[in-house]
Amino acid sequence: MAEFPGCLLIVTAEIDPAVEAEWNRWYDTVHLPDALKCPGVRHGRRYVSSGEISETSGGKTERTPRRIYTTIYEIDGPGATATQEFQAMRGWYQFAPHVRSRTQVIVLVGGHDDHRPQDGDTNLGKD
């Protein structure tokens, strides 16, 4: 089995159905290719939810039929999103009023960019 990457950029988006087809064309032909040209961006792939979305908060679960697009990029590290090239292509442009999105840089727990204390970094209350 291939090893999992050490750093991911995950973008989720819900799109107004009135512009969804146009947004998908733009994302596939402009946005994703531009992102993949940026230094430190290794790979990227798009997905869309299938069926109901299940969300739990405060012990209550709600299920709703929604289409949520997810793009997963393998990146060299968190700094890949700070390059001039990445910053220049970032954004939803004319689609911004029609998009609800979330962007996260994810690193391996215990990886070099995970800034939580590691075993041996603190005494964790053990004397």
Secondary structure, DSSP 8 states (H G I E B T S, - for coil): -----SEEEEEEEEE-TTTHHHHHHHIIIIIHHHHHTSTTEEEEEEEE--SEEEEEETTEEEEEE---EEEEEEESSGGGGGSHHHHHH-S-GGGGGGEEEEEEEEE-TTSTT--S--BTTB-TT--
